[in-house]
Amino acid sequence: MEDSTVIKGDSEHDANGASRRHWKQNPEAVRANILEVARKAFVEHGLTGAKIDDIAAGTETSKRMIYYYFGDKEGLYRAVLADAYARVRAAEDRLELASLHPVEALRRLAEFTFDHHAEHADFVRLVMVENLEKARHMERAGDLSGQNISAIRLLDQIYQRGCAEGLFRRGLTALELHWHISALAIFNVANRATFSSLFGDTLFQPKGQQQLRRHVGDMLLRFVMKPGLSVEEASARPITETRAIHPDIYRFRETWDATWATLPTEGDAATRRLHFESVSRSMRLPSPEGVETDEEHWIDTDSGPVRVRLFRPAGQGPLPALIYLHGGAWRQGSPETHWNITARLAAWSGHLVISVDYALAPEHTYPEALGQVPAVLLWAREQAEMLGLDPARLAIGGDGAGGNLAAAATLLCREAGIALSAQLLIYPICDFDTARPSCTEYAEGPLWTLAQLLSAHVQYCPDTQLRYSDPLVAPLLASSHDGLPPAYLALAEHDPLRDSGIAYAEALEEAGVSAQIDPGKGLVRDYLHAIGFGSAAEDRLREMSAWLKKTAI
């Protein structure tokens, strides 16, 4: 968590009894605090109307320090402009557009700009203020042009890649494309009040904004595509790239893609969750004989109550147990969507599987879901007799986002002294480094694209700094992996995040932790949902179950 304290200091009183602070300053934090307050003032009052006295009163420093850092009000205003544009450019850099298919990269940049401006109306208003000033302060801020030329270079790289691959028509410039993107995104904010007054605010409600966002990407792509080539054709993967995928998975993908194609693109989180539940019910197989699936419990946690569904195998207790955290990109999924997986894990491993219906993003962001996991583990240990489980043989596992939560939970348990017998990590998300080869090789999927996964990362943990520094968000970043339970990592060859899992297995082994890896040759991310489409997924799940049974002895 970021330290919100900008300045620390003791107080003394002058002759009139007024309090005066002796500052012990963090220069960068002080500067950032001034810029934040000044930005609001300039947005609301413009350059002329904003007062340094008012800005100083809203900061955690003094008027003297504002002049010390920025010289005068115009110097402060230019710094606010530079900071505002720097934030936009930094956010664009984090999109990792160079690793995406040029069609997807161009759409993503256009839709990002629309979203950014809609969510940061103060940026647009600041630009409008500077336009009223005839951009004279931008011209004096010498580094602004150089800072923002990176946006044109980025767009030019995407455009040139599209031209080289025969997708985009030649004769355009990146500057033109940047103008079109900016025009649509800025109008959406700058003219919102007048447009709504004249025509109503339908387009500025959530559904309308989602539609317009999609239209921005569509319009830009149709403008740059070569005549006769559709966006869908250009985005399609070459047939040769699917031949290495296991035939069972290919059959599964046809069904999976067809069921998800019926979901409206503008569907919100709730709509997607309901659709996932419906798709999963339609694909649910009979549970293995002897597995009881009706038992549910509610557990109180600091992050709110959480439901668990138990999958109890045949046999006498006390049983080994597995706390299971479903996948779904932190945003969707439940014990019911992963029924085929957990029921078979229970039957084939002999574990009592406790499937957790944890809190979902974007309504519940990090660390809410993770905060529920230790509470479930403690509940299972405390209620071991009632549940018929052996607390000394308590394992944790999950797939995808659930694998991330499981790995992070092992770090929490290690620090709390809670012993776990094993960790089963199925195509886990172990960090957010997109520079690895698998991110480039499988940026367009199959099944999951890198862009979709990155979008999920942001919704789960909106704080960029935490995504790249907090080991409870990205377990690979832990300073030490000593003392963690033995691990089984089930990976997928055709997965953008495959190499993240490999890196985590290597980190465990370097720390002396036993880590068994299944590379998942011929498989794709989320392949366990292909149970029922052949033997490929079932064989892998049986191997995981055998490993769990062995570690529980």
N, C-alpha and C positions, 0 to 999 in steps of 0.2 A: 504493500500500500504506500502511495506517495505521502511524504511528509507535508502536511498542509501548512506548517509553520514557516513563515517567510523570514521573520526577523525575531531574534531573541534579545532580551536586554533587561537590565534593572532600571528602576525609576528613582529619581531624586526630585526635589522641589526647588524652584527658584525663589527669589525674594518675595514674590507675590503668592507663593503657595501652589503655583501651577506645576503640574507633573511634566517632567522632561525625561526622555529616554536616552540612555547610552546604548547605541545600537552595536550589536555584534552581528554583522551582516553577511549573508550569503549573496554575493553580488548578482549572480544569475537569477536567483529567486526574487530578489528585490526588483530587478529589471522586469521580470516576467509579471510580477504583481502590478507594477505601474502600467505596463502595456495593456493588461487585461482591463483595468479600470478606465484607462484613457480610451481604449477602443469603444467601450460603451458610451462614453461621453461624446466622442466624435460622431458616432452613429446617430445618437439622439439629437445632438445640437449642431452638428457640422463643425467645421474648423473655427469659424468666427464665433459661434455661440458657446463653444466649450470653454470653460474657465479652469486655469491651472489650480486655483484655490480649491475649486470643487473636486478636481481630480485628486489632489493631495489629500483632501479630507476623506476620500473613499479608499485610499491605499493604506498600507501598514508602514508607511515611511513619511517623509516630510517634503515640503515644497522645495526646500534647498537640495534634497537628493534628486528630485526630478530634474532640476537644472543641471546638477552635477552629471547625471547620466546622459541627458539629451540636449543640453544647451539652451533651448527655448521651446516655445509651444510648437512652432513649425517643425523643429527637429524631432520632437516627440511624435507629432503627426506623421512625419515621414517614416519613423521607426514602426509606428502602428501599421502603416501600409505595407512595409516590407515584411513584418511579422505575419500579417494576414495572408499575403501571397506565399510566403514560405510554408505556412501550414497546408495550403492547398497542394503545393508541389510535393511536400513530404507525403501527404496522403496518396497522391498519384503514384509515387515511387513504391509505396507499400502494396499496390495492386499487382506487382510482379507481371506486368503485361507482356514483357519480352518472352515469357515462357508459354504464352497462350497462342492458339490459332489466331491468325490476323483478323478473321471475321469476329470471333469471340472477343478479342482484345479491343477492337474498335467499338463494339456494342458496350462492352463493360466500361470503357472510358466515358462514352456518352452518357450512360445511365448513372455512372458515379458522379459526373459533373452535375447532372440534374438533381440527384439526391443530396449532394453536398450543398448546393446553393439553397435548396428547399429547407434543409436542416440548419443552415447557417445564414439566415436572412440578413444578419448584421454585416456579413461580408459583402453582399450585394449592395446594401445601403452605403457601405463605406466606399465602394466603387462609384456609386452615384454621387456621393459627396465630392469625390475627386474629379469627376466629370464636370461638376459645377465649377470647380476650381481650374478647369481647362487643362487638367493633368500637369500643371506647372510644378507640383511637388514631386510627382513621379520623375519628371525630367531632372530634378535636382538630386534625387536619390539614385546615384550612379549605379548601384548594384542591382536595382530592380530589373533592369532589362536583361542583364546576364542571368539573374536568378530565374526569370520566367522563360528565357529562351529554351530551357530544358523541356518545357511542355511541348514546344514546337518540334524539338528533336525527337522526343518520344513518339509523337504522332506521326512524324515523318518515317520513323523506323517501322511502325506498324503498317503505314500505307505502302512503303516500298516493299515490305515482305509480301503484302497482298498482291502487289503488281507482279512481283517476281514469280509468284505461284499461279499467275493467270486468273486471279479472282477479281482484282480491282481494275477499273479503267484508268488508263494513264492520262496525263494532262492536267491533273489537279495538283494543288499544293497543300501542305500540312497547315499553312496559315489559313487557307480557305476553310478547311475542315474545322479548325479550332474556332473560327468565327461562327460557323453554323452551330456547333455544340454550345458555345457560350450564349449565342443569341436566344436559343430556345430555353436554356436553363435560367438565364437572367430575366427574361420576360415573365417566366412563371412566378417570380418573386416580385419584381419591380412593378408589375401591372396587376398584381393580385387584387388590390383594393378596388381599383376602378373597374376592372373586368367583372368582379363579383357584384359590384353595385349595379352595373348595366345588365348583366346576364344571369345573375345568381352565382352561388358558390359551389355548384355541383362538382366542377372539375378540381376544386381545391379540397374536397373531402378525400379521405384515404383511398377509396376505390378510384376516384377520378385521378388522383395523383399517380396511382399505380398504372393506370391506363396511359396517361401522358408519358410517364417514364418509359414504358415499352415503346410508345410511338416515336420518342426521340431516337432510340436505337434503331428502330425500323426505318425511319426516314433517312437517317444518315447512311445506313448500309445500302438502301436502295439507290441512294444518290451515287455511291462510289462503285457499286457492283458493275461488272462488265455486262453489256446488253445481252439478254437471253439467259443469264445465269442467276438462279434464285439463291436467296440466302441459305435455304435448306440444302441445296445441292453443294454449295461452297463449304458448308460446315460439316458435311458428311465425311466420316473417316474413310480412307481408302480401304477397299475390300481386303487387300493383303494384310492389313493390320489386325484383322479378326481371325485369321487362320490358325494362329498359335493358341487360341483360346480353346479349352476343352469343349468337345461337342455338347456335353450335358449343359454346360454353362451357356453356350450359345442358344440352345433351345429355351433355357430359362429366361435369358435376356429378351427373347422375342415376346414371351408372355408378360414379363415384368414391364417392358417398355410400352406395350400395348395398354396395359391397365393404367399406367401413370399418364399416358397421353390423353386420357379423358379428363384429367384435372385441368381446370382453367389456369392459364399462366398467372392470372392476377390473384389466385387463391391466397388467402392469408394463412397465418400459422394454424389457426383452428381448423380451417378447411383442409389443409394438408394432413393434419393429424387424423381427422375423420376418414380421409381417403386412404391413408396408410392402414388404419384399422380395418377398413372394408376390404382392401386388397389382401391383407393378411388373413382375414377370415375366409376369404374365397379360396385361399391356398392352404388352409390348415388341414393337416392330415390327422387321422385317428392317433391318439396318444398310445404309446407302447403299453402293452398289457401289464397291469399291476401298478401303474403310476397313478397316484391320486393327485387331482389338480384343483379341487374345490376350496381348499383352505386359504383364507386371507386374514391378514392382521393389519392394524393401523398403529404406527409408531410415532410418538411425539418427538420432534427434533427442534433444535433452535432455528432451523430453516423451514419450519412448518411441518404438519403431519404428513407422513408418507405411507403409502400402501405397499404391502408386499404380498405376492401370491406364492404359495408353496407347491413345489412339485416333488411329491414324496414317493420314492421307489418302494417296491416290495422288499420285505426283509425286517429283521428285528433290530431295534435300536440298542444302544445309541449309535446313530448314523454319522458318518462324516458329512459335512455340509459345505455348500458353495453359495456364497453371496454373489448373485449374477446381476450385472448392470447392462441393460440392453443398449444396442446401437440406435442410430437415428439422427446423428449429427447434433446431438444435444437438444434438438428442436422438436422431435417427434419420436414415436415409439412407446411401447409399454410392455408389461409382462405378456399381454395378449398377442402383440405383433411378433413376439419371439417365442411363442408357444412351441412351435415345431422343434426349436433348438433346445430349450430348457427341459421339455418333457423327455427328450432323448438323452440329454446329459444325465438326467436323474436315473433313467433306466439303465444306461450303459456304464455309468461310473459308480452307481450305488450311492451317490450323494443326495442328501436332501437339498434341493435347489431352492434358494430363497430369491425370487426375482423381484427387483425393486422398481417401483413406479416413481422414479425420482422427479424433482421439479425440472421443468423444461424452459429453455430459452425461446424467444427473447424476453418473455415476461420475467423469468427468473435467471439472472446472469450469475457468473462466477462470483462468489464461491457457494451459492445456495445448494446446487445439486450435490457438490462434493461434501458440503457440510452435513448432509443427511446420511452419508455412507457410514461414518464411524458410529452414529447413533444406532443404525441397523445392526452393525457388528456387535456393539455392546448389548443391545437387546437380545440378540441370538445367544450370546454367552450367558446372560443373566437368566434367560428363559430356557436354557438348554434342556433341563429335565422335562419341562412341559412340552417342548418341541420334539423331544426324543433324539437330540443330536449330541455329539461328542465335542465339547468346546475346545479340546486339544487338537481336533482335526477340522479346523475351520479355514476354508480357502476362499479366495475372492477371484472374480473374473468378469469378463465382458467383451463385447465386440465393438469396434469402431470408437465412437465417443465413449461408450461404456468401458472399453479397454483403457482409454485415457483416465477415466475416473477411478478404475480399479488400480492402475499403476500409481496414481497420485495418492490413493488411500493407503497403499502399502507404506508410503513415506510417512504419512500421518500416524499409522499404527506403530511403525518402528519407533517414532519419537515418543509415543504414548505407552510403549511397552506392551502392546497388544500383539501376541504371537499369532501368525498366520501360517498355515501348513503349505500353501501354494498360491501361485497367481497364474491364471489362465488368460492370456492377452491375445485376442483374435483381431487381426488387422488393426492394432491400436494406433492412436494418434499420440505420439510421444514428444513431438515438438513441432514448431511451425517454420522450419527452415525449408524454403522452397528452392534452394540452390542445388539440391541433390538431383542426380540423374533421373530418378524415377519421376520426379515432378515435371521434368521437361518431356520425358519419353511418353508419359501417359497424361499429359495435361488435359487432353480431350477425352479422358476416360479409357476404357468403356465403363458404363454404368454411372460412375461418379467422375465429374471433371474437377480439375484443380480449382477452378473458379467457384464451383459449388462448395467445395470443402473450405476454401478461404472465407467465403461468405458465412458459413457455419461457425468458423473460428471467431469471427468478429461479433456475431450475435451472442455467442456463449461468453466471450470475454472482450467487451468493447475497448478495454484499456490496452492499447498497443504495447506499452512498456511492460505490462505484466505478461503478455503473451510471449515476449522474448526474454523474460528474466525470472519469472516465478516458477519454480519447479513443481508447484502444485497445479499449475496450468499446463506446463510442459515438463513432464517427469525426467526427460533426458537431461535437463539442466541442473539436476540435483548435484550438489558439490560432492556427494558420496552416495554410492549405491550399496555400501556394505550392509550386511545384516538383513537384507530383504529376503523374502521367501523364494524358494526355487520357482522358476518360471518356464512356461511353455508359450512360445510365440508362434501363432498360426498366421502366416502372412499370405499375401496374394501377389503373384507375379505381375499381373496387369493392374497395378494400383499406384496412383500418384504418390502415396505416402508409404510405399513399400520400404524405401530406404530409411525412413524414420524408425520403423520397427527393427530393421537390421542394426541400426546404430544403437538402439536401446539394448538389444541382446548383447552386443559387444560390450557396452558399458557395464552390464550386469556381470558378464564373464570376467572382465578386468577387475571387478570388485570381489571376485571369488564366489559369485552367486551362480548356481547351476542354471543354465538357460538352454532349453532345447528349442530348436527352430524348425518349423515346417515351412519351406519357401513357397508353397502353394503354386507349384508349376502349372501353368495353363488356367489359373483361376483369376477371378476378378474380385474387387472389393465387394463385400456383402454376399459372397458366394454361399454362405450357409442357408440363405433363403431359397437356394436351389434344391434343397432336400425334396425329393419327390420327382425330380426331373432326371434321375439317373443315379449312379453310384458315387460320382465324384465328391459331392458335398457330404454324403453320408459316410464315406470312407474316412474323410478327414475328421469328422466329428467323433467317429468311433476311436480314432487314434488319440484325440484329445481326452476322451473319456477313459481310455486305458491308462493314459499317463496320470490322470487324476486319481484313479483307483490305486495305482502303484504308489503315488506319493502319500496317500492316506493310510497306508499300512503302518 
